[in-house]
Amino acid sequence: MEQCTFCKIEKLEDDFYMYSIHPMTKGRIQKGYVCKQCSERMYGDKWYPITGYDQKCEISNRGTVRELKENKYFNITHIQNASTSYVRLTKNGKSMRKNILPLMKRFCTEK
């Protein structure tokens, strides 16, 4: 049983909506879980698909990027030292580092 980061309620791992994975020292991995109710309450984001890349990703109106893998969403947003957010996306097998703000301007549009 895993615990939601916000509400501290224990649930099965499959019941969580969004994950974040952080590599730690000595090969350890720390996972963060957010249940669907907390995700909608805390973030209240609108999600827009990111097209033209190999991954199946979505970007929110607040600048969070999530990737869909095995029917689970993973947070793949990275924050640099100067508060600059970026994400690594793959196109035609080539990995690229993309800044979040231009992605938001390009994909977060009301249609």
VEXVEXFI-974083 format. One record per atom (N, C-alpha, C): chain; atom name; residue number from 1; x, y, z. Coordinates in Angstrom, 1 decimal. Example, Ala and Ser with C-alpha at 12.3 -4.5 7.8 and 13.67 -1.06 7.14 Angstrom:
{node "A", "N", 1, {13.2, -5.7, 7.8}}
{node "A", "CA", 1, {12.3, -4.5, 7.8}}
{node "A", "C", 1, {13.2, -3.3, 7.8}}
{node "A", "N", 2, {12.8, -2.2, 7.1}}
{node "A", "CA", 2, {13.7, -1.1, 7.1}}
{node "A", "C", 2, {12.9, 0.0, 7.9}}
This chain:
{node "A", "N", 1, {0.8, -1.2, 0.0}}
{node "A", "CA", 1, {0.0, 0.0, 0.0}}
{node "A", "C", 1, {0.9, 1.2, 0.0}}
{node "A", "N", 2, {0.6, 2.2, -0.8}}
{node "A", "CA", 2, {1.3, 3.4, -0.9}}
{node "A", "C", 2, {0.4, 4.6, -0.4}}
{node "A", "N", 3, {1.1, 5.7, -0.1}}
{node "A", "CA", 3, {0.4, 6.8, 0.5}}
{node "A", "C", 3, {0.4, 8.0, -0.4}}
{node "A", "N", 4, {-0.7, 8.7, -0.5}}
{node "A", "CA", 4, {-0.8, 10.0, -1.2}}
{node "A", "C", 4, {0.0, 11.0, -0.5}}
{node "A", "N", 5, {0.7, 11.8, -1.3}}
{node "A", "CA", 5, {1.6, 12.9, -0.8}}
{node "A", "C", 5, {0.8, 13.9, -0.1}}
{node "A", "N", 6, {-0.4, 14.2, -0.5}}
{node "A", "CA", 6, {-1.2, 15.3, 0.0}}
{node "A", "C", 6, {-2.2, 14.9, 1.2}}
{node "A", "N", 7, {-3.0, 13.9, 0.9}}
{node "A", "CA", 7, {-4.1, 13.5, 1.9}}
{node "A", "C", 7, {-3.6, 12.4, 2.8}}
{node "A", "N", 8, {-2.5, 11.8, 2.5}}
{node "A", "CA", 8, {-1.9, 10.7, 3.4}}
{node "A", "C", 8, {-2.8, 9.5, 3.5}}
{node "A", "N", 9, {-3.7, 9.3, 2.6}}
{node "A", "CA", 9, {-4.5, 8.1, 2.6}}
{node "A", "C", 9, {-3.8, 7.0, 1.9}}
{node "A", "N", 10, {-3.8, 5.8, 2.4}}
{node "A", "CA", 10, {-3.1, 4.7, 1.8}}
{node "A", "C", 10, {-4.1, 4.0, 0.8}}
{node "A", "N", 11, {-3.5, 3.7, -0.4}}
{node "A", "CA", 11, {-4.3, 3.0, -1.4}}
{node "A", "C", 11, {-3.3, 2.1, -2.1}}
{node "A", "N", 12, {-3.9, 1.3, -3.0}}
{node "A", "CA", 12, {-3.1, 0.4, -3.9}}
{node "A", "C", 12, {-2.4, 1.3, -4.9}}
{node "A", "N", 13, {-1.2, 0.8, -5.4}}
{node "A", "CA", 13, {-0.4, 1.6, -6.3}}
{node "A", "C", 13, {-1.2, 1.9, -7.6}}
{node "A", "N", 14, {-2.1, 1.0, -8.0}}
{node "A", "CA", 14, {-2.9, 1.3, -9.2}}
{node "A", "C", 14, {-4.0, 2.3, -9.1}}
{node "A", "N", 15, {-4.3, 2.7, -7.9}}
{node "A", "CA", 15, {-5.3, 3.7, -7.6}}
{node "A", "C", 15, {-4.8, 5.1, -7.7}}
{node "A", "N", 16, {-3.6, 5.3, -7.9}}
{node "A", "CA", 16, {-3.0, 6.7, -8.0}}
{node "A", "C", 16, {-3.1, 7.2, -9.4}}
{node "A", "N", 17, {-3.1, 8.5, -9.5}}
{node "A", "CA", 17, {-3.4, 9.2, -10.7}}
{node "A", "C", 17, {-2.1, 9.7, -11.3}}
{node "A", "N", 18, {-1.2, 10.2, -10.5}}
{node "A", "CA", 18, {0.1, 10.8, -11.0}}
{node "A", "C", 18, {1.2, 10.4, -10.1}}
{node "A", "N", 19, {2.3, 10.1, -10.8}}
{node "A", "CA", 19, {3.5, 9.6, -10.1}}
{node "A", "C", 19, {4.7, 10.6, -10.4}}
{node "A", "N", 20, {5.6, 10.7, -9.5}}
{node "A", "CA", 20, {6.9, 11.4, -9.8}}
{node "A", "C", 20, {8.0, 10.4, -9.2}}
{node "A", "N", 21, {9.0, 10.3, -10.0}}
{node "A", "CA", 21, {10.1, 9.4, -9.7}}
{node "A", "C", 21, {11.4, 10.2, -9.5}}
{node "A", "N", 22, {12.1, 10.1, -8.4}}
{node "A", "CA", 22, {13.3, 10.9, -8.1}}
{node "A", "C", 22, {14.4, 9.9, -7.8}}
{node "A", "N", 23, {15.5, 9.9, -8.7}}
{node "A", "CA", 23, {16.6, 9.1, -8.4}}
{node "A", "C", 23, {17.4, 9.6, -7.2}}
{node "A", "N", 24, {17.7, 8.8, -6.2}}
{node "A", "CA", 24, {18.4, 9.2, -5.0}}
{node "A", "C", 24, {19.9, 8.6, -5.1}}
{node "A", "N", 25, {20.6, 8.9, -4.1}}
{node "A", "CA", 25, {22.0, 8.4, -4.0}}
{node "A", "C", 25, {22.0, 6.9, -3.8}}
{node "A", "N", 26, {23.1, 6.2, -4.1}}
{node "A", "CA", 26, {23.3, 4.8, -4.0}}
{node "A", "C", 26, {22.2, 4.0, -4.7}}
{node "A", "N", 27, {21.7, 4.5, -5.8}}
{node "A", "CA", 27, {20.8, 3.7, -6.7}}
{node "A", "C", 27, {19.4, 3.6, -6.2}}
{node "A", "N", 28, {19.1, 4.3, -5.1}}
{node "A", "CA", 28, {17.7, 4.3, -4.6}}
{node "A", "C", 28, {16.8, 5.2, -5.4}}
{node "A", "N", 29, {15.5, 4.8, -5.4}}
{node "A", "CA", 29, {14.5, 5.6, -6.2}}
{node "A", "C", 29, {13.4, 6.0, -5.2}}
{node "A", "N", 30, {13.0, 7.3, -5.2}}
{node "A", "CA", 30, {11.9, 7.7, -4.3}}
{node "A", "C", 30, {10.8, 8.1, -5.3}}
{node "A", "N", 31, {9.6, 7.5, -5.0}}
{node "A", "CA", 31, {8.4, 7.7, -5.7}}
{node "A", "C", 31, {7.4, 8.6, -5.0}}
{node "A", "N", 32, {6.8, 9.5, -5.6}}
{node "A", "CA", 32, {5.8, 10.3, -5.0}}
{node "A", "C", 32, {4.4, 10.0, -5.7}}
{node "A", "N", 33, {3.4, 9.8, -4.9}}
{node "A", "CA", 33, {2.1, 9.5, -5.4}}
{node "A", "C", 33, {1.1, 10.6, -5.1}}
{node "A", "N", 34, {0.2, 10.8, -6.1}}
{node "A", "CA", 34, {-0.9, 11.8, -5.9}}
{node "A", "C", 34, {-2.2, 11.1, -6.3}}
{node "A", "N", 35, {-3.2, 11.0, -5.5}}
{node "A", "CA", 35, {-4.5, 10.4, -5.9}}
{node "A", "C", 35, {-5.2, 11.3, -6.8}}
{node "A", "N", 36, {-6.2, 10.8, -7.5}}
{node "A", "CA", 36, {-7.0, 11.6, -8.4}}
{node "A", "C", 36, {-7.7, 12.8, -7.8}}
{node "A", "N", 37, {-8.3, 12.6, -6.6}}
{node "A", "CA", 37, {-9.0, 13.6, -6.0}}
{node "A", "C", 37, {-8.1, 14.8, -5.6}}
{node "A", "N", 38, {-6.9, 14.4, -5.0}}
{node "A", "CA", 38, {-6.0, 15.5, -4.6}}
{node "A", "C", 38, {-5.4, 16.2, -5.8}}
{node "A", "N", 39, {-5.2, 15.4, -6.9}}
{node "A", "CA", 39, {-4.6, 16.1, -8.1}}
{node "A", "C", 39, {-5.6, 17.1, -8.7}}
{node "A", "N", 40, {-6.8, 16.8, -8.7}}
{node "A", "CA", 40, {-7.8, 17.7, -9.2}}
{node "A", "C", 40, {-8.0, 18.9, -8.3}}
{node "A", "N", 41, {-8.0, 18.6, -7.0}}
{node "A", "CA", 41, {-8.2, 19.7, -6.0}}
{node "A", "C", 41, {-7.0, 20.6, -5.9}}
{node "A", "N", 42, {-5.8, 20.0, -5.8}}
{node "A", "CA", 42, {-4.6, 20.8, -5.6}}
{node "A", "C", 42, {-4.2, 21.6, -6.9}}
{node "A", "N", 43, {-4.2, 20.9, -8.0}}
{node "A", "CA", 43, {-3.7, 21.5, -9.2}}
{node "A", "C", 43, {-4.8, 22.1, -10.0}}
{node "A", "N", 44, {-5.9, 21.5, -10.2}}
{node "A", "CA", 44, {-7.0, 22.0, -11.0}}
{node "A", "C", 44, {-6.6, 22.4, -12.4}}
{node "A", "N", 45, {-5.7, 21.6, -12.9}}
{node "A", "CA", 45, {-5.2, 21.9, -14.2}}
{node "A", "C", 45, {-6.1, 21.5, -15.4}}
{node "A", "N", 46, {-5.9, 22.2, -16.5}}
{node "A", "CA", 46, {-6.5, 21.7, -17.7}}
{node "A", "C", 46, {-5.3, 21.1, -18.5}}
{node "A", "N", 47, {-5.5, 19.9, -19.1}}
{node "A", "CA", 47, {-4.4, 19.2, -19.7}}
{node "A", "C", 47, {-4.6, 19.3, -21.2}}
{node "A", "N", 48, {-3.5, 19.5, -22.0}}
{node "A", "CA", 48, {-3.5, 19.6, -23.4}}
{node "A", "C", 48, {-2.5, 18.6, -24.0}}
{node "A", "N", 49, {-2.8, 17.9, -25.0}}
{node "A", "CA", 49, {-1.9, 16.9, -25.6}}
{node "A", "C", 49, {-0.7, 17.6, -26.3}}
{node "A", "N", 50, {0.5, 17.0, -26.1}}
{node "A", "CA", 50, {1.7, 17.4, -26.8}}
{node "A", "C", 50, {1.8, 16.5, -28.0}}
{node "A", "N", 51, {1.8, 17.0, -29.2}}
{node "A", "CA", 51, {1.8, 16.2, -30.4}}
{node "A", "C", 51, {3.2, 16.4, -31.1}}
{node "A", "N", 52, {3.5, 15.4, -31.9}}
{node "A", "CA", 52, {4.8, 15.5, -32.7}}
{node "A", "C", 52, {6.0, 14.9, -32.1}}
{node "A", "N", 53, {5.8, 14.2, -30.9}}
{node "A", "CA", 53, {6.9, 13.5, -30.2}}
{node "A", "C", 53, {6.6, 12.1, -30.0}}
{node "A", "N", 54, {7.6, 11.3, -29.8}}
{node "A", "CA", 54, {7.4, 9.8, -29.6}}
{node "A", "C", 54, {6.6, 9.4, -28.4}}
{node "A", "N", 55, {6.7, 10.2, -27.3}}
{node "A", "CA", 55, {6.0, 9.9, -26.1}}
{node "A", "C", 55, {4.6, 10.4, -26.2}}
{node "A", "N", 56, {3.7, 9.8, -25.4}}
{node "A", "CA", 56, {2.3, 10.3, -25.3}}
{node "A", "C", 56, {2.3, 11.2, -24.0}}
{node "A", "N", 57, {2.4, 12.5, -24.2}}
{node "A", "CA", 57, {2.5, 13.4, -23.1}}
{node "A", "C", 57, {1.4, 14.5, -23.2}}
{node "A", "N", 58, {1.1, 15.1, -22.0}}
{node "A", "CA", 58, {0.2, 16.2, -21.9}}
{node "A", "C", 58, {0.9, 17.3, -21.1}}
{node "A", "N", 59, {0.5, 18.5, -21.4}}
{node "A", "CA", 59, {1.0, 19.7, -20.6}}
{node "A", "C", 59, {-0.2, 20.4, -20.0}}
{node "A", "N", 60, {0.0, 20.9, -18.8}}
{node "A", "CA", 60, {-1.1, 21.6, -18.1}}
{node "A", "C", 60, {-0.9, 23.1, -18.3}}
{node "A", "N", 61, {-2.0, 23.8, -18.0}}
{node "A", "CA", 61, {-1.9, 25.3, -18.1}}
{node "A", "C", 61, {-1.0, 25.9, -17.0}}
{node "A", "N", 62, {-0.6, 25.1, -16.1}}
{node "A", "CA", 62, {0.4, 25.6, -15.0}}
{node "A", "C", 62, {1.8, 25.2, -15.3}}
{node "A", "N", 63, {2.1, 24.4, -16.4}}
{node "A", "CA", 63, {3.4, 24.1, -16.8}}
{node "A", "C", 63, {3.9, 22.8, -16.3}}
{node "A", "N", 64, {3.1, 21.9, -16.0}}
{node "A", "CA", 64, {3.5, 20.5, -15.6}}
{node "A", "C", 64, {3.3, 19.6, -16.8}}
{node "A", "N", 65, {4.3, 18.8, -17.0}}
{node "A", "CA", 65, {4.2, 17.8, -18.1}}
{node "A", "C", 65, {4.1, 16.4, -17.6}}
{node "A", "N", 66, {3.2, 15.6, -18.1}}
{node "A", "CA", 66, {3.0, 14.3, -17.6}}
{node "A", "C", 66, {3.0, 13.3, -18.8}}
{node "A", "N", 67, {3.6, 12.1, -18.6}}
{node "A", "CA", 67, {3.7, 11.1, -19.7}}
{node "A", "C", 67, {2.8, 9.9, -19.3}}
{node "A", "N", 68, {2.1, 9.4, -20.2}}
{node "A", "CA", 68, {1.3, 8.2, -20.0}}
{node "A", "C", 68, {2.1, 7.0, -20.3}}
{node "A", "N", 69, {2.3, 6.1, -19.3}}
{node "A", "CA", 69, {3.0, 4.9, -19.5}}
{node "A", "C", 69, {2.2, 3.8, -18.7}}
{node "A", "N", 70, {1.9, 2.7, -19.4}}
{node "A", "CA", 70, {1.2, 1.6, -18.8}}
{node "A", "C", 70, {-0.1, 2.0, -18.0}}
{node "A", "N", 71, {-0.8, 2.9, -18.6}}
{node "A", "CA", 71, {-2.1, 3.5, -18.0}}
{node "A", "C", 71, {-1.9, 4.2, -16.8}}
{node "A", "N", 72, {-0.7, 4.8, -16.5}}
{node "A", "CA", 72, {-0.4, 5.6, -15.4}}
{node "A", "C", 72, {0.3, 6.9, -15.9}}
{node "A", "N", 73, {0.0, 8.0, -15.2}}
{node "A", "CA", 73, {0.7, 9.2, -15.5}}
{node "A", "C", 73, {1.9, 9.4, -14.7}}
{node "A", "N", 74, {3.0, 9.9, -15.3}}
{node "A", "CA", 74, {4.2, 10.2, -14.6}}
{node "A", "C", 74, {4.6, 11.6, -14.8}}
{node "A", "N", 75, {5.0, 12.3, -13.8}}
{node "A", "CA", 75, {5.4, 13.7, -13.9}}
{node "A", "C", 75, {6.8, 13.7, -14.4}}
{node "A", "N", 76, {7.1, 14.3, -15.6}}
{node "A", "CA", 76, {8.4, 14.3, -16.2}}
{node "A", "C", 76, {9.0, 15.7, -16.3}}
{node "A", "N", 77, {8.5, 16.6, -15.5}}
{node "A", "CA", 77, {9.0, 18.0, -15.5}}
{node "A", "C", 77, {10.2, 18.1, -14.6}}
{node "A", "N", 78, {11.2, 18.8, -15.1}}
{node "A", "CA", 78, {12.4, 19.0, -14.3}}
{node "A", "C", 78, {12.6, 20.5, -14.1}}
{node "A", "N", 79, {13.1, 20.9, -12.9}}
{node "A", "CA", 79, {13.3, 22.3, -12.6}}
{node "A", "C", 79, {14.8, 22.5, -12.4}}
{node "A", "N", 80, {15.3, 23.5, -13.2}}
{node "A", "CA", 80, {16.7, 23.9, -13.1}}
{node "A", "C", 80, {17.0, 24.8, -12.0}}
{node "A", "N", 81, {18.2, 25.2, -11.8}}
{node "A", "CA", 81, {18.6, 26.1, -10.7}}
{node "A", "C", 81, {17.9, 27.4, -10.7}}
{node "A", "N", 82, {17.7, 28.0, -11.8}}
{node "A", "CA", 82, {17.2, 29.4, -11.9}}
{node "A", "C", 82, {15.6, 29.3, -12.1}}
{node "A", "N", 83, {15.0, 28.3, -11.6}}
{node "A", "CA", 83, {13.5, 28.1, -11.7}}
{node "A", "C", 83, {13.1, 28.0, -13.1}}
{node "A", "N", 84, {13.9, 27.5, -14.0}}
{node "A", "CA", 84, {13.5, 27.3, -15.4}}
{node "A", "C", 84, {13.1, 25.8, -15.5}}
{node "A", "N", 85, {11.9, 25.6, -15.9}}
{node "A", "CA", 85, {11.4, 24.2, -16.0}}
{node "A", "C", 85, {11.6, 23.7, -17.4}}
{node "A", "N", 86, {12.0, 22.5, -17.5}}
{node "A", "CA", 86, {12.2, 21.8, -18.8}}
{node "A", "C", 86, {11.8, 20.4, -18.8}}
{node "A", "N", 87, {11.7, 19.8, -19.9}}
{node "A", "CA", 87, {11.3, 18.4, -20.1}}
{node "A", "C", 87, {12.2, 17.7, -21.2}}
{node "A", "N", 88, {12.4, 16.5, -21.1}}
{node "A", "CA", 88, {13.1, 15.7, -22.1}}
{node "A", "C", 88, {12.1, 15.0, -22.9}}
{node "A", "N", 89, {12.0, 15.3, -24.2}}
{node "A", "CA", 89, {11.1, 14.7, -25.2}}
{node "A", "C", 89, {11.9, 14.0, -26.3}}
{node "A", "N", 90, {11.4, 12.9, -26.8}}
{node "A", "CA", 90, {12.1, 12.2, -27.9}}
{node "A", "C", 90, {11.3, 12.3, -29.2}}
{node "A", "N", 91, {12.0, 12.6, -30.3}}
{node "A", "CA", 91, {11.4, 12.7, -31.6}}
{node "A", "C", 91, {12.3, 11.9, -32.5}}
{node "A", "N", 92, {11.7, 11.0, -33.2}}
{node "A", "CA", 92, {12.4, 10.1, -34.2}}
{node "A", "C", 92, {13.7, 9.5, -33.5}}
{node "A", "N", 93, {13.6, 9.1, -32.2}}
{node "A", "CA", 93, {14.6, 8.4, -31.5}}
{node "A", "C", 93, {15.7, 9.3, -31.0}}
{node "A", "N", 94, {15.6, 10.7, -31.2}}
{node "A", "CA", 94, {16.5, 11.6, -30.7}}
{node "A", "C", 94, {16.0, 12.4, -29.5}}
{node "A", "N", 95, {16.7, 12.4, -28.4}}
{node "A", "CA", 95, {16.3, 13.0, -27.2}}
{node "A", "C", 95, {16.6, 14.5, -27.2}}
{node "A", "N", 96, {15.6, 15.3, -26.8}}
{node "A", "CA", 96, {15.7, 16.8, -26.8}}
{node "A", "C", 96, {15.3, 17.3, -25.5}}
{node "A", "N", 97, {16.0, 18.4, -25.1}}
{node "A", "CA", 97, {15.6, 19.1, -23.9}}
{node "A", "C", 97, {14.8, 20.3, -24.3}}
{node "A", "N", 98, {13.6, 20.4, -23.8}}
{node "A", "CA", 98, {12.7, 21.5, -24.2}}
{node "A", "C", 98, {12.3, 22.3, -23.0}}
{node "A", "N", 99, {12.3, 23.6, -23.2}}
{node "A", "CA", 99, {11.8, 24.5, -22.2}}
{node "A", "C", 99, {10.3, 24.5, -22.1}}
{node "A", "N", 100, {9.7, 24.6, -20.9}}
{node "A", "CA", 100, {8.3, 24.4, -20.7}}
{node "A", "C", 100, {7.5, 25.6, -21.3}}
{node "A", "N", 101, {8.0, 26.9, -21.1}}
{node "A", "CA", 101, {7.2, 28.0, -21.6}}
{node "A", "C", 101, {6.9, 28.0, -23.1}}
{node "A", "N", 102, {7.8, 27.7, -24.0}}
{node "A", "CA", 102, {7.4, 27.7, -25.4}}
{node "A", "C", 102, {6.5, 26.5, -25.7}}
{node "A", "N", 103, {6.6, 25.4, -24.9}}
{node "A", "CA", 103, {5.6, 24.3, -25.1}}
{node "A", "C", 103, {4.2, 24.8, -24.7}}
{node "A", "N", 104, {4.2, 25.5, -23.6}}
{node "A", "CA", 104, {2.9, 26.0, -23.1}}
{node "A", "C", 104, {2.2, 27.0, -24.1}}
{node "A", "N", 105, {3.1, 27.9, -24.7}}
{node "A", "CA", 105, {2.5, 28.8, -25.7}}
{node "A", "C", 105, {2.0, 28.1, -26.9}}
{node "A", "N", 106, {2.7, 27.0, -27.3}}
{node "A", "CA", 106, {2.4, 26.2, -28.5}}
{node "A", "C", 106, {1.1, 25.3, -28.3}}
{node "A", "N", 107, {1.1, 24.6, -27.2}}
{node "A", "CA", 107, {0.0, 23.6, -27.0}}
{node "A", "C", 107, {-1.1, 24.0, -26.1}}
{node "A", "N", 108, {-1.0, 24.9, -25.2}}
{node "A", "CA", 108, {-2.0, 25.3, -24.2}}
{node "A", "C", 108, {-2.9, 26.4, -24.8}}
{node "A", "N", 109, {-3.7, 26.1, -25.8}}
{node "A", "CA", 109, {-4.6, 27.1, -26.4}}
{node "A", "C", 109, {-6.0, 26.6, -26.4}}
{node "A", "N", 110, {-6.9, 27.4, -26.1}}
{node "A", "CA", 110, {-8.3, 27.1, -26.1}}
{node "A", "C", 110, {-8.8, 27.0, -27.5}}
{node "A", "N", 111, {-9.5, 25.9, -27.9}}
{node "A", "CA", 111, {-9.9, 25.8, -29.2}}
{node "A", "C", 111, {-11.4, 25.8, -29.3}}
